[in-house]
């Protein structure tokens, strides 16, 4: 009887590349839509509406993907827990990438009428399906390959994907804004970042196809510990952790999308800050977010996931109340400080989540549990803030009410974290 040769374990650099490149590409795809929604989609696809209603419609189409993300998490989580992490990462990348390219090629309202916004919403829904399966697989790829005591370090790499993807997305929009006039940018320039996603997807597929299945999942397969219906088992045994994990994630999403999508629209339309200035300030804030991600992920290996998360979330309660008074000054430095503080705190909270959410769930439910908790947190923390903030502004409550909303979401996350256990020393 012969045995198959042992496959060498992938190096940390290969794991880092495979987990980082996919999340960077997928979040690039996701963020270019958010930026386009703030800058141009209201006129390209909803021109019959007044400016505020058009912005609400554009942000509503942005929110659709957050609603579909839990569905994508359940579908990809099911098969990721049944057949493996690697194959689902490849499929999710294709779903997300091809949907993004299709948005870039979609004719606007002027060309095909009401069909244009309908197709836009459908493609955005499909984007959410793909992203719903992406993050959980990338986080598991990192954590399930990590040696003991270094899961925070390994899981840091997929958590850096949003920072890299955002810089790529907004950097490209910033360049296009400088090179093209407003007319050309609104007519066709905004489409280029969407079409460019095709090249990034090809790179991402190549990198991901080089990585092996995780040793933790292989062991589960060898020991026949694979659930027939993972999502059903998850809901029976660990539903409470799904809800608490989603609540714990909410503040990270709220900080991010308030500071980027909403503040970008608010800063350019209400405060009359130039578009390129707001994009540049946001990109500087993303550097703080990346630094916070690295610092907190590494700290969570020494201090514990829960303690690190509670500290960052506690500060976020205060910052939610401070950021809009800073924005209202219209001073470039103080506006930049408001954005950098919010995004830096988002990084401090986001960094340990790459290890913490997977650690909360059993191996046979881990892809489903981590993905669904992550995506449900996005519905409340990512889809809702731009809509709530724009509605508050339109109804006369004022922008300070938005800061109170951010602080309230931080309190919600803090309460959820207090109800969850420490997991840093648990085995997978």
Backbone torsions as a table, in degrees:
resi	resn	phi	psi	omega
1	UNK	NA	129.0	-178.3
2	UNK	-104.1	152.1	177.2
3	UNK	-112.7	148.9	178.5
4	UNK	-70.7	145.4	179.3
5	UNK	-63.6	147.9	178.9
6	UNK	-72.2	134.1	175.8
7	UNK	-88.3	129.3	-178.7
8	UNK	-62.2	139.2	178.6
9	UNK	-65.4	140.1	179.3
10	UNK	-65.1	147.8	178.5
11	UNK	-73.5	164.2	179.0
12	UNK	-61.4	-37.0	-179.5
13	UNK	-65.5	-36.8	179.2
14	UNK	-71.1	-39.5	176.0
15	UNK	-62.8	-43.2	179.4
16	UNK	-60.6	-45.0	-178.8
17	UNK	-64.3	-44.4	-176.9
18	UNK	-67.1	-37.4	-179.1
19	UNK	-80.9	-33.1	-178.6
20	UNK	-77.7	-45.2	-172.0
21	UNK	-64.3	-38.4	-179.7
22	UNK	-68.0	-46.9	179.9
23	UNK	-66.4	-34.9	177.8
24	UNK	-62.4	-44.7	-179.1
25	UNK	-66.9	-45.6	-176.8
26	UNK	-66.9	-38.2	177.5
27	UNK	-74.7	-29.5	170.4
28	UNK	-56.6	-49.2	179.0
29	UNK	-58.1	-43.7	-176.7
30	UNK	-67.7	-40.1	-173.9
31	UNK	-76.8	-32.2	178.8
32	UNK	-63.4	-30.0	176.3
33	UNK	-68.7	-43.9	179.0
34	UNK	-60.4	-41.5	178.6
35	UNK	-67.0	-43.9	178.5
36	UNK	-63.9	-36.2	178.3
37	UNK	-62.9	-37.4	-179.4
38	UNK	-74.8	-27.0	-170.1
39	UNK	-107.5	-35.6	-166.4
40	UNK	-143.3	-24.2	-172.4
41	UNK	-64.5	-28.1	179.4
42	UNK	-61.9	-37.1	179.6
43	UNK	-86.3	-30.1	-178.1
44	UNK	-76.2	-34.0	-174.3
45	UNK	-120.6	-15.2	-180.0
46	UNK	-131.5	51.5	-172.7
47	UNK	-72.8	-16.5	-178.0
48	UNK	-79.7	-8.9	-177.8
49	UNK	-96.0	155.9	174.9
50	UNK	-69.4	165.3	-172.8
51	UNK	-54.2	-44.6	-178.9
52	UNK	-67.4	-45.5	179.4
53	UNK	-64.6	-36.8	177.4
54	UNK	-64.5	-40.7	177.2
55	UNK	-64.8	-41.2	177.0
56	UNK	-61.3	-41.9	179.3
57	UNK	-65.1	-41.7	178.7
58	UNK	-64.3	-42.5	178.2
59	UNK	-69.5	-30.2	176.1
60	UNK	-66.1	-41.0	175.9
61	UNK	-65.5	-32.8	173.8
62	UNK	-63.2	-40.0	-177.4
63	UNK	-70.6	-23.7	-177.6
64	UNK	-55.4	-39.0	-177.5
65	UNK	-66.2	-31.1	177.1
66	UNK	-69.3	-32.4	178.5
67	UNK	-70.2	-37.1	-179.4
68	UNK	-80.7	-16.3	-178.4
69	UNK	-61.3	-43.1	176.0
70	UNK	-60.3	-34.5	175.7
71	UNK	-64.2	-45.0	176.4
72	UNK	-61.9	-37.8	178.2
73	UNK	-63.1	-42.1	-179.7
74	UNK	-66.6	-42.7	-178.2
75	UNK	-69.0	-53.3	-179.2
76	UNK	-68.3	-34.4	177.0
77	UNK	-62.5	-41.5	178.4
78	UNK	-56.8	-53.2	-177.0
79	UNK	-74.8	-29.5	175.5
80	UNK	-65.5	-33.9	176.1
81	UNK	-82.4	-14.9	-179.4
82	UNK	-95.9	-46.9	-172.1
83	UNK	-115.7	-13.0	176.4
84	UNK	132.8	159.3	-176.6
85	UNK	-76.4	-41.6	-171.2
86	UNK	-62.5	-48.0	-175.1
87	UNK	-63.4	-37.0	-180.0
88	UNK	-70.6	-30.8	177.0
89	UNK	-65.0	-36.8	179.0
90	UNK	-68.3	-46.1	-178.6
91	UNK	-64.6	-44.0	-178.1
92	UNK	-62.6	-37.0	178.8
93	UNK	-63.9	-40.9	178.8
94	UNK	-66.2	-44.4	-179.4
95	UNK	-60.1	-47.3	-178.2
96	UNK	-66.3	-47.7	-174.7
97	UNK	-65.2	-44.5	-178.4
98	UNK	-68.9	-34.2	175.5
99	UNK	-63.7	-39.7	-179.5
100	UNK	-65.3	-45.0	178.3
101	UNK	-60.7	-40.8	-179.8
102	UNK	-62.4	-37.0	176.7
103	UNK	-62.4	-41.1	179.4
104	UNK	-64.1	-25.7	-179.4
105	UNK	-97.8	-2.6	-174.9
106	UNK	-73.9	125.7	176.3
107	UNK	-62.7	151.2	-178.5
108	UNK	-84.9	-176.0	-178.0
109	UNK	-60.8	-36.5	-178.1
110	UNK	-63.2	-26.8	-176.7
111	UNK	-90.9	-43.9	-173.6
112	UNK	-126.9	9.6	173.9
113	UNK	69.9	-143.0	-172.3
114	UNK	-66.4	-18.0	177.4
115	UNK	-62.4	-31.5	-176.6
116	UNK	-61.1	-54.4	179.1
117	UNK	-65.4	-30.1	177.3
118	UNK	-64.1	-47.4	178.5
119	UNK	-66.1	-34.9	178.0
120	UNK	-60.2	-46.0	-179.9
121	UNK	-64.5	-40.4	179.5
122	UNK	-63.6	-42.6	179.2
123	UNK	-68.0	-37.1	176.9
124	UNK	-64.5	-38.4	176.0
125	UNK	-59.9	-43.1	179.5
126	UNK	-67.0	-37.1	174.3
127	UNK	-55.4	-45.2	-179.8
128	UNK	-62.9	-37.5	176.8
129	UNK	-58.0	-47.8	-178.7
130	UNK	-63.9	-45.2	-178.3
131	UNK	-68.9	-29.0	177.6
132	UNK	-60.5	-29.6	178.3
133	UNK	-94.0	-11.9	-173.4
134	UNK	-76.4	-55.1	-169.4
135	UNK	-62.1	-46.0	-177.5
136	UNK	-59.5	-41.9	179.2
137	UNK	-65.5	-41.5	179.6
138	UNK	-66.5	-41.2	178.6
139	UNK	-64.0	-40.9	178.6
140	UNK	-69.1	-37.0	176.7
141	UNK	-56.5	-40.8	-179.5
142	UNK	-76.3	-52.3	-173.7
143	UNK	-68.4	-35.9	-177.5
144	UNK	-79.6	-9.4	171.0
145	UNK	-96.4	-13.2	-170.3
146	UNK	-74.6	142.3	173.1
147	UNK	-73.6	163.0	-179.9
148	UNK	-56.1	139.7	177.3
149	UNK	80.8	-0.1	-177.5
150	UNK	-129.0	19.8	-179.4
151	UNK	-66.9	-35.1	176.5
152	UNK	-62.3	-41.6	178.1
153	UNK	-62.6	-49.8	-177.9
154	UNK	-65.7	-42.7	-178.3
155	UNK	-72.4	-8.6	176.2
156	UNK	-64.2	-32.2	-172.6
157	UNK	-66.7	-48.7	174.7
158	UNK	-64.2	-26.3	178.8
159	UNK	-71.8	-19.6	175.8
160	UNK	-82.0	-11.7	179.7
161	UNK	-55.9	-45.2	177.9
162	UNK	-59.5	-39.3	179.2
163	UNK	-64.6	-47.0	-179.5
164	UNK	-64.5	-45.5	-179.4
165	UNK	-62.4	-38.8	-179.5
166	UNK	-67.9	-42.4	179.3
167	UNK	-63.2	-41.6	176.9
168	UNK	-61.3	-47.3	-176.1
169	UNK	-65.3	-53.1	-176.1
170	UNK	-75.1	-28.3	174.2
171	UNK	-62.2	-41.4	178.4
172	UNK	-67.3	-42.2	176.5
173	UNK	-63.0	-37.5	179.6
174	UNK	-64.5	-44.2	178.5
175	UNK	-63.0	-45.6	-179.9
176	UNK	-62.9	-37.6	178.2
177	UNK	-64.0	-32.9	179.2
178	UNK	-78.5	-38.3	-174.4
179	UNK	-80.6	-40.2	-175.6
180	UNK	-99.0	150.9	171.3
181	UNK	-75.7	168.0	-179.2
182	UNK	-59.6	-35.2	-179.3
183	UNK	-65.2	-50.7	179.9
184	UNK	-66.2	-38.6	179.0
185	UNK	-62.2	-44.8	-179.6
186	UNK	-70.4	-30.1	-177.0
187	UNK	-79.0	-45.7	-175.6
188	UNK	-147.8	-20.3	-174.3
189	UNK	-62.4	-35.1	-178.4
190	UNK	-64.7	-18.9	-178.1
191	UNK	-76.5	-24.7	-174.0
192	UNK	-58.8	-43.6	178.6
193	UNK	-61.0	-31.7	179.2
194	UNK	-69.5	-46.0	-178.9
195	UNK	-67.7	-34.3	179.9
196	UNK	-63.5	-17.7	179.5
197	UNK	-59.6	-26.8	-178.5
198	UNK	-59.9	-40.8	179.3
199	UNK	-65.6	-40.1	179.7
200	UNK	-66.1	-37.2	179.6
201	UNK	-64.0	-40.4	179.0
202	UNK	-60.7	-43.6	177.4
203	UNK	-62.6	-45.8	-179.0
204	UNK	-61.6	-41.1	178.9
205	UNK	-63.3	-42.3	-179.9
206	UNK	-59.8	-46.3	-178.1
207	UNK	-65.2	-43.1	-175.2
208	UNK	-71.1	-30.0	179.7
209	UNK	-72.1	-12.3	-179.9
210	UNK	-87.4	-9.4	-173.8
211	UNK	-97.0	150.7	-180.0
212	UNK	-91.6	167.0	175.0
213	UNK	-64.6	153.8	-176.0
214	UNK	-71.3	145.6	179.6
215	UNK	-63.6	-31.8	179.7
216	UNK	-65.9	-43.2	179.4
217	UNK	-70.4	-37.6	177.0
218	UNK	-59.8	-42.4	179.3
219	UNK	-63.5	-40.2	177.8
220	UNK	-63.1	-39.2	177.0
221	UNK	-64.2	-45.7	-178.7
222	UNK	-62.6	-34.2	-178.6
223	UNK	-92.9	8.2	178.1
224	UNK	56.6	40.1	178.1
225	UNK	-105.7	51.9	179.1
226	UNK	-111.2	124.7	-179.1
227	UNK	-73.3	140.9	178.2
228	UNK	-69.1	-41.8	176.7
229	UNK	-129.5	85.8	-173.1
230	UNK	-56.5	-41.5	-176.8
231	UNK	-64.5	-38.7	178.2
232	UNK	-63.9	-43.4	177.3
233	UNK	-63.6	-38.4	177.9
234	UNK	-60.8	-46.3	-178.5
235	UNK	-67.9	-30.1	177.7
236	UNK	-74.1	-41.7	-168.6
237	UNK	-102.7	-32.0	-172.3
238	UNK	-134.3	30.1	-178.0
239	UNK	-62.0	-34.4	-178.7
240	UNK	-63.8	-40.0	178.7
241	UNK	-68.6	-31.6	175.8
242	UNK	-60.5	-48.9	-177.7
243	UNK	-67.2	-42.9	179.9
244	UNK	-68.6	-38.3	176.9
245	UNK	-63.4	-40.3	176.8
246	UNK	-63.1	-43.1	178.3
247	UNK	-63.2	-38.9	179.0
248	UNK	-64.7	-32.2	-180.0
249	UNK	-77.1	-20.0	-169.8
250	UNK	-56.4	-43.4	-175.3
251	UNK	-65.9	-34.2	178.9
252	UNK	-62.4	-47.7	177.0
253	UNK	-61.8	-43.9	-177.0
254	UNK	-60.8	-46.2	178.1
255	UNK	-60.3	-45.2	-174.5
256	UNK	-65.8	-53.4	-173.3
257	UNK	-76.0	-23.4	172.0
258	UNK	-70.2	-43.5	-176.8
259	UNK	-73.3	-23.3	-177.1
260	UNK	-106.2	-73.1	-173.2
261	UNK	-62.2	-52.3	-177.3
262	UNK	-71.5	-48.6	-176.8
263	UNK	-64.9	-29.5	176.2
264	UNK	-63.5	-46.7	178.6
265	UNK	-67.6	-43.8	-178.4
266	UNK	-65.2	-42.6	-178.5
267	UNK	-65.8	-37.7	-177.1
268	UNK	-82.0	-35.8	-174.9
269	UNK	-91.7	-45.1	-175.4
270	UNK	-89.7	-47.8	-178.5
271	UNK	-82.4	-11.7	177.9
272	UNK	62.6	32.5	173.8
273	UNK	-82.6	134.5	-178.0
274	UNK	-54.9	144.5	-178.2
275	UNK	-56.5	-45.0	-178.4
276	UNK	-65.2	-34.4	177.8
277	UNK	-64.8	-46.0	179.9
278	UNK	-63.6	-40.6	178.2
279	UNK	-64.1	-40.9	179.8
280	UNK	-65.5	-43.1	178.8
281	UNK	-63.5	-39.4	178.7
282	UNK	-64.5	-40.6	179.2
283	UNK	-65.6	-36.6	175.1
284	UNK	-63.0	-41.8	176.8
285	UNK	-59.8	-35.2	179.3
286	UNK	-65.8	-31.6	175.4
287	UNK	-62.0	-41.4	175.7
288	UNK	-64.1	-36.9	177.9
289	UNK	-63.3	-43.9	178.6
290	UNK	-63.3	-41.5	178.8
291	UNK	-63.7	-41.4	177.5
292	UNK	-64.5	-37.1	178.3
293	UNK	-61.5	-47.7	-179.4
294	UNK	-64.4	-47.8	-176.1
295	UNK	-61.6	-45.3	-176.3
296	UNK	-75.1	-34.5	177.5
297	UNK	-62.1	-44.6	178.9
298	UNK	-68.1	-40.1	179.6
299	UNK	-63.8	-31.8	-177.2
300	UNK	-67.9	-23.5	174.9
301	UNK	-72.6	-25.9	-178.7
302	UNK	-99.0	-40.5	-173.8
303	UNK	-99.1	-15.8	-175.8
304	UNK	104.3	145.4	-178.5
305	UNK	-64.2	-51.4	-171.7
306	UNK	-62.7	-44.4	-179.0
307	UNK	-62.9	-42.9	179.0
308	UNK	-63.3	-42.4	-179.5
309	UNK	-66.9	-41.0	179.9
310	UNK	-62.9	-40.3	179.5
311	UNK	-61.6	-49.4	-179.6
312	UNK	-63.6	-40.0	-178.9
313	UNK	-68.7	-36.8	177.8
314	UNK	-61.5	-42.7	177.9
315	UNK	-66.3	-32.9	-179.1
316	UNK	-63.5	-30.5	177.2
317	UNK	-58.6	-44.9	-178.5
318	UNK	-70.9	-42.6	-175.3
319	UNK	-66.9	-31.4	177.0
320	UNK	-56.9	-35.5	179.8
321	UNK	-80.4	-19.7	-175.1
322	UNK	-94.7	-25.0	-167.0
323	UNK	-69.3	-36.6	-176.7
324	UNK	-78.9	-32.6	168.5
325	UNK	-57.3	-36.4	175.8
326	UNK	-67.3	-42.3	178.6
327	UNK	-60.6	-41.1	-174.0
328	UNK	-65.4	-17.5	178.5
329	UNK	-67.5	-24.0	-176.2
330	UNK	66.4	0.7	176.2
331	UNK	-74.1	128.8	-173.0
332	UNK	-57.2	-43.8	-178.4
333	UNK	-62.4	-44.5	-176.5
334	UNK	-72.4	-34.7	173.6
335	UNK	-63.1	-43.2	176.7
336	UNK	-62.7	-37.4	177.8
337	UNK	-64.2	-42.0	178.7
338	UNK	-59.6	-44.4	-178.7
339	UNK	-71.3	-43.0	-179.1
340	UNK	-64.0	-39.9	178.2
341	UNK	-63.7	-45.6	179.8
342	UNK	-64.1	-44.0	-177.3
343	UNK	-74.4	-34.8	175.3
344	UNK	-62.4	-41.6	176.7
345	UNK	-66.2	-38.1	176.3
346	UNK	-58.1	-42.9	178.1
347	UNK	-62.8	-40.4	179.1
348	UNK	-61.9	-34.3	179.5
349	UNK	-83.5	-36.2	-174.8
350	UNK	-72.9	-35.8	-174.4
351	UNK	-52.5	-54.0	-178.1
352	UNK	-72.1	-15.0	-175.3
353	UNK	-66.2	-25.8	178.5
354	UNK	-61.3	-31.7	175.5
355	UNK	-96.0	-35.9	-171.6
356	UNK	-66.7	-48.8	-178.4
357	UNK	-62.9	-46.6	175.7
358	UNK	-60.4	-36.3	-179.3
359	UNK	-66.1	-20.8	-178.0
360	UNK	-73.5	-15.2	-169.9
361	UNK	-122.5	151.9	176.8
362	UNK	-67.0	155.1	-176.8
363	UNK	-55.6	-42.5	-175.5
364	UNK	-71.1	-13.2	177.8
365	UNK	-120.7	5.6	-164.9
366	UNK	-66.0	-44.5	179.7
367	UNK	-61.2	-47.2	-179.9
368	UNK	-63.5	-48.8	-174.9
369	UNK	-64.1	-50.2	-178.8
370	UNK	-63.9	-41.9	-177.4
371	UNK	-67.2	-46.0	-177.4
372	UNK	-66.9	-42.7	178.2
373	UNK	-60.7	-44.6	179.6
374	UNK	-61.1	-45.0	-176.1
375	UNK	-74.1	-37.6	176.8
376	UNK	-63.1	-38.0	174.8
377	UNK	-60.2	-32.3	178.8
378	UNK	-70.1	-30.8	179.2
379	UNK	-62.6	-47.8	-178.8
380	UNK	-78.4	-39.3	-174.4
381	UNK	-92.8	-21.2	-177.4
382	UNK	-108.0	-44.0	-177.5
383	UNK	-76.7	-36.9	-170.8
384	UNK	-77.5	-44.9	-173.1
385	UNK	-53.3	-47.8	179.2
386	UNK	-61.5	-36.3	179.0
387	UNK	-69.2	-47.4	179.7
388	UNK	-62.5	-44.9	-177.1
389	UNK	-64.0	-44.7	179.4
390	UNK	-64.6	-39.4	178.5
391	UNK	-66.4	-41.8	177.6
392	UNK	-60.6	-42.7	-179.5
393	UNK	-64.1	-42.5	-177.8
394	UNK	-70.7	-31.3	-176.0
395	UNK	-84.5	-4.3	177.1
396	UNK	93.2	2.4	178.3
397	UNK	-68.2	-26.2	178.0
398	UNK	93.3	158.7	-174.4
399	UNK	-70.8	-22.8	179.5
400	UNK	-64.2	-28.4	176.9
401	UNK	-64.2	-28.9	177.4
402	UNK	-64.7	-40.0	177.5
403	UNK	-63.3	-38.2	176.7
404	UNK	-63.6	-38.9	177.5
405	UNK	-62.3	-44.2	178.0
406	UNK	-59.7	-45.0	179.4
407	UNK	-63.2	-38.4	179.4
408	UNK	-64.5	-39.2	177.4
409	UNK	-66.0	-33.8	176.3
410	UNK	-66.6	-38.9	177.0
411	UNK	-63.5	-42.2	177.4
412	UNK	-58.1	-47.2	179.5
413	UNK	-63.9	-38.7	179.3
414	UNK	-61.9	-43.2	178.4
415	UNK	-63.4	-39.1	178.1
416	UNK	-65.8	-41.1	178.6
417	UNK	-63.7	-38.5	178.9
418	UNK	-64.7	-24.6	-179.9
419	UNK	-89.1	-8.0	-178.9
420	UNK	-98.9	157.9	-179.3
421	UNK	-88.8	168.4	167.9
422	UNK	-77.8	141.0	-176.1
423	UNK	-127.5	-5.1	-172.1
424	UNK	-56.1	-31.4	-178.0
425	UNK	-97.3	0.8	179.3
426	UNK	-73.9	151.4	175.1
427	UNK	-89.4	153.9	177.2
428	UNK	-94.8	NA	NA
